[in-house]
Amino acid sequence: MGCIAIWSMVLFAALRIHSQAAFWMLAAVIAIVLGGTQAVSRAIMSRMIPEGQSAKYFGFFHLSGKATSFLGPFLFGVIVAVTGSSRLAIFGLLPLFLIGGFLLARVKLEQKH
């Protein structure tokens, strides 16, 4: 949930970038959060997989990621086409993060001892 919150803040910050230095600072934050998001998603997935079925579940995990990877760029492109603004388009990705956070909040992980 922390990664999703940071991604949401990145979108708000992207609206206010007007210098090259600010762009590179935001790019550094994105690089850190992107790696963290990927690591956390794999760790959560590994905790949810039944014993001995990791290949099947991780295969589905990767397939679903590839199958839905068009959503962000598609939404971005539609918003640019309608508004003519890439600043508004990047902010338009917020609903994807909110939906992800809503779904993630419903995931219950058992405590392993």
Backbone as a printed PyTorch tensor [residue, N CA C, xyz], in Angstrom:
tensor([[[  0.8350,  -1.1920,   0.0000],
         [  0.0000,   0.0000,   0.0000],
         [  0.8780,   1.2530,   0.0000]],

        [[  2.0390,   1.1450,   0.6250],
         [  2.9550,   2.2820,   0.6240],
         [  3.4420,   2.6160,  -0.7810]],

        [[  3.7380,   1.5930,  -1.5760],
         [  4.1710,   1.8220,  -2.9590],
         [  3.0680,   2.4970,  -3.7660]],

        [[  1.8330,   2.0670,  -3.5760],
         [  0.7190,   2.6700,  -4.3050],
         [  0.5450,   4.1300,  -3.8860]],

        [[  0.7210,   4.4060,  -2.6100],
         [  0.6280,   5.7920,  -2.1350],
         [  1.7290,   6.6540,  -2.7510]],

        [[  2.9390,   6.1220,  -2.8110],
         [  4.0440,   6.8850,  -3.4050],
         [  3.8050,   7.0940,  -4.8930]],

        [[  3.3160,   6.0590,  -5.6080],
         [  3.0050,   6.2180,  -7.0270],
         [  1.9690,   7.3200,  -7.2220]],

        [[  0.9790,   7.3590,  -6.3560],
         [ -0.0500,   8.4030,  -6.4640],
         [  0.5550,   9.7860,  -6.2500]],

        [[  1.4610,   9.9070,  -5.2780],
         [  2.1250,  11.1870,  -5.0390],
         [  3.0080,  11.5810,  -6.2260]],

        [[  3.6190,  10.5870,  -6.8700],
         [  4.4420,  10.8510,  -8.0560],
         [  3.5900,  11.4840,  -9.1520]],

        [[  2.3710,  10.9880,  -9.3110],
         [  1.4870,  11.5560, -10.3380],
         [  1.1670,  13.0150, -10.0430]],

        [[  0.8830,  13.3280,  -8.7800],
         [  0.6200,  14.7220,  -8.4120],
         [  1.8610,  15.5860,  -8.6270]],

        [[  3.0330,  15.0390,  -8.2720],
         [  4.2840,  15.7870,  -8.4520],
         [  4.5690,  16.0310,  -9.9280]],

        [[  4.2150,  15.0790, -10.7770],
         [  4.4660,  15.2290, -12.2190],
         [  3.7080,  16.4120, -12.8040]],

        [[  2.6030,  16.7660, -12.1990],
         [  1.8410,  17.9260, -12.6730],
         [  2.5890,  19.2360, -12.4590]],

        [[  3.4990,  19.2410, -11.4890],
         [  4.1700,  20.4860, -11.1050],
         [  5.6080,  20.5940, -11.6020]],

        [[  6.0600,  19.6490, -12.3850],
         [  7.4490,  19.6820, -12.8510],
         [  7.5940,  20.7030, -13.9730]],

        [[  8.5640,  21.6080, -13.7710],
         [  8.8280,  22.6290, -14.7860],
         [ 10.3190,  22.8240, -15.0300]],

        [[ 11.1470,  21.9910, -14.3900],
         [ 12.5870,  22.1250, -14.6060],
         [ 13.2070,  20.7530, -14.8330]],

        [[ 14.3740,  20.7820, -15.4510],
         [ 15.0760,  19.5340, -15.7160],
         [ 15.5100,  18.8610, -14.4150]],

        [[ 15.9460,  19.6470, -13.4400],
         [ 16.3820,  19.0810, -12.1620],
         [ 15.2200,  18.3710, -11.4640]],

        [[ 14.0430,  18.9750, -11.4570],
         [ 12.8770,  18.3520, -10.8420],
         [ 12.4960,  17.0700, -11.5740]],

        [[ 12.6260,  17.0900, -12.8910],
         [ 12.3400,  15.8910, -13.6870],
         [ 13.2420,  14.7440, -13.2590]],

        [[ 14.5450,  15.0120, -13.1300],
         [ 15.4790,  13.9510, -12.7670],
         [ 15.2750,  13.4770, -11.3370]],

        [[ 14.8940,  14.3730, -10.4380],
         [ 14.5940,  13.9550,  -9.0610],
         [ 13.3740,  13.0350,  -9.0340]],

        [[ 12.3490,  13.4000,  -9.7900],
         [ 11.1620,  12.5510,  -9.8540],
         [ 11.4900,  11.2120, -10.5230]],

        [[ 12.3510,  11.2370, -11.5230],
         [ 12.7730,   9.9960, -12.1850],
         [ 13.4840,   9.0660, -11.1940]],

        [[ 14.2860,   9.6260, -10.2960],
         [ 14.9650,   8.8190,  -9.2840],
         [ 13.9600,   8.1840,  -8.3250]],

        [[ 12.9680,   8.9500,  -7.9230],
         [ 11.9140,   8.4040,  -7.0470],
         [ 11.1810,   7.2720,  -7.7670]],

        [[ 10.8590,   7.4830,  -9.0260],
         [ 10.1620,   6.4590,  -9.8050],
         [ 11.0070,   5.1910,  -9.9010]],

        [[ 12.3040,   5.3370, -10.1180],
         [ 13.1910,   4.1720, -10.2210],
         [ 13.1790,   3.3700,  -8.9220]],

        [[ 13.1950,   4.0440,  -7.8060],
         [ 13.1830,   3.3640,  -6.5040],
         [ 11.8400,   2.6740,  -6.2720]],

        [[ 10.7650,   3.3700,  -6.5400],
         [  9.4350,   2.8230,  -6.2920],
         [  9.1140,   1.6890,  -7.2590]],

        [[  9.5640,   1.8000,  -8.4950],
         [  9.2920,   0.7530,  -9.4750],
         [  9.9080,  -0.5660,  -9.0400]],

        [[ 11.1590,  -0.5340,  -8.6280],
         [ 11.8180,  -1.7490,  -8.1470],
         [ 11.1690,  -2.2930,  -6.8950]],

        [[ 10.8130,  -1.4030,  -5.9830],
         [ 10.1490,  -1.8230,  -4.7510],
         [  8.7860,  -2.4280,  -5.0110]],

        [[  8.0450,  -1.8430,  -5.9280],
         [  6.7220,  -2.3650,  -6.2550],
         [  6.8260,  -3.7710,  -6.8230]],

        [[  7.7700,  -3.9760,  -7.7170],
         [  7.9450,  -5.3030,  -8.3060],
         [  8.3570,  -6.3210,  -7.2370]],

        [[  9.2810,  -5.9470,  -6.3700],
         [  9.7380,  -6.8700,  -5.3300],
         [  8.6070,  -7.2140,  -4.3590]],

        [[  7.8400,  -6.2190,  -3.9560],
         [  6.7410,  -6.4570,  -3.0210],
         [  5.6580,  -7.3190,  -3.6600]],

        [[  5.3430,  -7.0640,  -4.9210],
         [  4.2980,  -7.8610,  -5.5700],
         [  4.7170,  -9.3270,  -5.6730]],

        [[  5.9700,  -9.5970,  -5.9700],
         [  6.4420, -10.9860,  -6.0340],
         [  6.4450, -11.6300,  -4.6510]],

        [[  6.8350, -10.8750,  -3.6330],
         [  6.8590, -11.4220,  -2.2790],
         [  5.4500, -11.7650,  -1.7960]],

        [[  4.5060, -10.8770,  -2.0550],
         [  3.1210, -11.1490,  -1.6600],
         [  2.6000, -12.3700,  -2.4130]],

        [[  2.8770, -12.4230,  -3.7040],
         [  2.4300, -13.5600,  -4.5100],
         [  3.0080, -14.8620,  -3.9780]],

        [[  4.2910, -14.8670,  -3.6350],
         [  4.9130, -16.1030,  -3.1490],
         [  4.3080, -16.5640,  -1.8320]],

        [[  3.8220, -15.6500,  -1.0290],
         [  3.1870, -16.0300,   0.2390],
         [  1.7920, -16.6040,   0.0320]],

        [[  1.1730, -16.2840,  -1.0890],
         [ -0.1910, -16.7360,  -1.3460],
         [ -0.2540, -18.0730,  -2.0940]],

        [[  0.8500, -18.5090,  -2.6740],
         [  0.8700, -19.7140,  -3.5070],
         [  0.8790, -20.9710,  -2.6400]],

        [[ -0.0160, -21.9310,  -2.9570],
         [  0.0260, -23.2120,  -2.2430],
         [  1.3580, -23.9290,  -2.4830]],

        [[  1.7860, -24.6960,  -1.5310],
         [  3.0500, -25.4240,  -1.5940],
         [  3.1140, -26.2900,  -2.8500]],

        [[  4.2230, -26.1940,  -3.5840],
         [  4.4540, -27.0310,  -4.7470],
         [  3.7720, -26.5670,  -6.0260]],

        [[  3.1320, -25.4050,  -6.0230],
         [  2.4270, -24.9300,  -7.2070],
         [  2.9370, -23.5770,  -7.6890]],

        [[  4.1740, -23.2620,  -7.3630],
         [  4.6900, -21.9330,  -7.6920],
         [  4.8040, -21.6960,  -9.1930]],

        [[  5.1910, -22.7130,  -9.9750],
         [  5.3420, -22.5180, -11.4260],
         [  4.0040, -22.1280, -12.0490]],

        [[  2.9560, -22.8060, -11.6690],
         [  1.6290, -22.5320, -12.2370],
         [  1.1610, -21.1250, -11.8660]],

        [[  1.2890, -20.7640, -10.6040],
         [  0.7880, -19.4700, -10.1670],
         [  1.6520, -18.3100, -10.6540]],

        [[  2.9660, -18.4760, -10.6610],
         [  3.8120, -17.4040, -11.1750],
         [  3.6640, -17.2670, -12.6840]],

        [[  3.3930, -18.3720, -13.3800],
         [  3.1040, -18.2910, -14.8070],
         [  1.8660, -17.4460, -15.0580]],

        [[  0.8200, -17.6780, -14.2730],
         [ -0.4030, -16.8860, -14.4020],
         [ -0.1490, -15.4250, -14.0150]],

        [[  0.6630, -15.2230, -12.9850],
         [  1.0170, -13.8810, -12.5230],
         [  1.6840, -13.0920, -13.6590]],

        [[  2.6340, -13.7130, -14.3310],
         [  3.3360, -13.0370, -15.4300],
         [  2.4290, -12.8500, -16.6450]],

        [[  1.6030, -13.8420, -16.9490],
         [  0.6800, -13.7270, -18.0660],
         [ -0.3240, -12.5990, -17.8380]],

        [[ -0.8510, -12.5080, -16.6310],
         [ -1.8270, -11.4440, -16.3490],
         [ -1.1690, -10.0710, -16.4180]],

        [[  0.0900,  -9.9820, -16.0110],
         [  0.8130,  -8.7150, -16.1260],
         [  1.0120,  -8.3030, -17.5710]],

        [[  1.3760,  -9.2630, -18.4010],
         [  1.5650,  -8.9690, -19.8300],
         [  0.2320,  -8.6300, -20.5000]],

        [[ -0.8170,  -9.3570, -20.1230],
         [ -2.1200,  -9.1650, -20.7550],
         [ -2.7470,  -7.8130, -20.4190]],

        [[ -2.3980,  -7.2520, -19.2790],
         [ -2.9890,  -5.9780, -18.8730],
         [ -2.0290,  -4.8040, -19.0170]],

        [[ -0.8200,  -5.0430, -19.5090],
         [  0.1790,  -3.9800, -19.5860],
         [ -0.1830,  -2.8850, -20.5900]],

        [[ -1.1700,  -3.1130, -21.4120],
         [ -1.5880,  -2.1010, -22.3800],
         [ -2.4820,  -1.0380, -21.7430]],

        [[ -3.0570,  -1.3150, -20.5780],
         [ -4.0460,  -0.4000, -19.9950],
         [ -3.4940,   0.9950, -19.7220]],

        [[ -2.3430,   1.0740, -19.0830],
         [ -1.7600,   2.3770, -18.7700],
         [ -1.4500,   3.1980, -20.0120]],

        [[ -0.6770,   2.6390, -20.9580],
         [ -0.3990,   3.3980, -22.1820],
         [ -1.6610,   3.7400, -22.9760]],

        [[ -2.6260,   2.8320, -23.0090],
         [ -3.8750,   3.1090, -23.7260],
         [ -4.6170,   4.2770, -23.0870]],

        [[ -4.7480,   4.2360, -21.7640],
         [ -5.4320,   5.3220, -21.0560],
         [ -4.6980,   6.6430, -21.2450]],

        [[ -3.3790,   6.5960, -21.1550],
         [ -2.5610,   7.7880, -21.3660],
         [ -2.8160,   8.3600, -22.7640]],

        [[ -2.7710,   7.4970, -23.7740],
         [ -2.9820,   7.9380, -25.1540],
         [ -4.3610,   8.5150, -25.3930]],

        [[ -5.3780,   7.9170, -24.8070],
         [ -6.7420,   8.4280, -24.9650],
         [ -6.8590,   9.8220, -24.3590]],

        [[ -6.2790,  10.0020, -23.1730],
         [ -6.3740,  11.3030, -22.5160],
         [ -5.5990,  12.3680, -23.2930]],

        [[ -4.4270,  12.0160, -23.8260],
         [ -3.6700,  12.9720, -24.6510],
         [ -4.4780,  13.3290, -25.8940]],

        [[ -5.0940,  12.3270, -26.5080],
         [ -5.8830,  12.5790, -27.7230],
         [ -7.0650,  13.4980, -27.4410]],

        [[ -7.6750,  13.3360, -26.2890],
         [ -8.8590,  14.1350, -25.9580],
         [ -8.4890,  15.5290, -25.4650]],

        [[ -7.4520,  15.6190, -24.6060],
         [ -7.1200,  16.9040, -23.9810],
         [ -5.9430,  17.6140, -24.6340]],

        [[ -5.0720,  16.8710, -25.2990],
         [ -3.8580,  17.4530, -25.8670],
         [ -2.7870,  17.7030, -24.8300]],

        [[ -2.9750,  17.2070, -23.6060],
         [ -2.0290,  17.4730, -22.5210],
         [ -1.4680,  16.1730, -21.9500]],

        [[ -0.1520,  16.0190, -22.0180],
         [  0.4570,  14.8370, -21.4050],
         [  0.4970,  14.9690, -19.8830]],

        [[  0.4610,  16.2080, -19.3810],
         [  0.4030,  16.3890, -17.9220],
         [ -0.8950,  15.8300, -17.3600]],

        [[ -2.0000,  16.1300, -18.0040],
         [ -3.2740,  15.5770, -17.5560],
         [ -3.3270,  14.0750, -17.7770]],

        [[ -2.7020,  13.6140, -18.8510],
         [ -2.7250,  12.1870, -19.1620],
         [ -2.0060,  11.3760, -18.0990]],

        [[ -0.8770,  11.8660, -17.6190],
         [ -0.1590,  11.1050, -16.5890],
         [ -0.9630,  11.0730, -15.2930]],

        [[ -1.6730,  12.1470, -15.0190],
         [ -2.5240,  12.1740, -13.8280],
         [ -3.7140,  11.2330, -14.0040]],

        [[ -4.0930,  10.9720, -15.2430],
         [ -5.2010,  10.0680, -15.5180],
         [ -4.9160,   8.6230, -15.1560]],

        [[ -3.6600,   8.3070, -14.8340],
         [ -3.3220,   6.9580, -14.4070],
         [ -3.7140,   6.7000, -12.9560]],

        [[ -4.0780,   7.7490, -12.2390],
         [ -4.4560,   7.6080, -10.8320],
         [ -5.5540,   6.5740, -10.6080]],

        [[ -6.5950,   6.5120, -11.4380],
         [ -7.6220,   5.4830, -11.1900],
         [ -7.0720,   4.0560, -11.1820]],

        [[ -6.0530,   3.7840, -11.9870],
         [ -5.4620,   2.4440, -11.9790],
         [ -4.8080,   2.1470, -10.6340]],

        [[ -4.1320,   3.1370, -10.0520],
         [ -3.5250,   2.9370,  -8.7380],
         [ -4.5900,   2.7990,  -7.6550]],

        [[ -5.6510,   3.5660,  -7.7550],
         [ -6.7240,   3.4760,  -6.7670],
         [ -7.4290,   2.1230,  -6.8320]],

        [[ -7.6720,   1.6260,  -8.0290],
         [ -8.2820,   0.3050,  -8.1770],
         [ -7.3440,  -0.7640,  -7.6190]],

        [[ -6.0560,  -0.6550,  -7.9250],
         [ -5.0800,  -1.6000,  -7.3870],
         [ -5.0310,  -1.5680,  -5.8720]],

        [[ -5.0700,  -0.3800,  -5.2870],
         [ -5.0730,  -0.2600,  -3.8350],
         [ -6.3340,  -0.8510,  -3.2190]],

        [[ -7.4780,  -0.6240,  -3.8650],
         [ -8.7400,  -1.1830,  -3.3870],
         [ -8.6820,  -2.7100,  -3.3890]],

        [[ -8.1870,  -3.2840,  -4.4820],
         [ -8.0860,  -4.7450,  -4.5610],
         [ -7.0570,  -5.2880,  -3.5700]],

        [[ -5.9370,  -4.6000,  -3.4400],
         [ -4.8980,  -5.0410,  -2.5150],
         [ -5.3710,  -5.0060,  -1.0670]],

        [[ -6.1930,  -4.0350,  -0.7190],
         [ -6.7030,  -3.9380,   0.6460],
         [ -7.5610,  -5.1420,   1.0100]],

        [[ -8.0890,  -5.8200,   0.0340],
         [ -8.9330,  -6.9970,   0.2700],
         [ -8.1310,  -8.2910,   0.4170]],

        [[ -6.8230,  -8.2420,   0.1500],
         [ -5.9790,  -9.4370,   0.2470],
         [ -5.6100,  -9.6590,   1.7050]],

        [[ -5.8880, -10.8580,   2.1760],
         [ -5.5500, -11.2260,   3.5570],
         [ -4.4450, -12.2860,   3.5250]],

        [[ -3.3140, -11.9460,   4.0820],
         [ -2.1960, -12.8770,   4.1330],
         [ -2.1310, -13.5090,   5.5110]],

        [[ -1.9620, -14.8400,   5.5110],
         [ -1.8040, -15.5260,   6.7750],
         [ -0.3980, -15.2890,   7.3000]],

        [[ -0.2770, -15.1750,   8.6170],
         [  1.0260, -15.0090,   9.2400],
         [  1.7400, -16.3480,   9.2860]],

        [[  2.9530, -16.4190,   8.7430],
         [  3.7470, -17.6420,   8.7990],
         [  4.6460, -17.5760,  10.0330]],

        [[  4.7010, -18.6600,  10.7240],
         [  5.5060, -18.6790,  11.9520],
         [  6.7580, -19.4730,  11.7550]]])
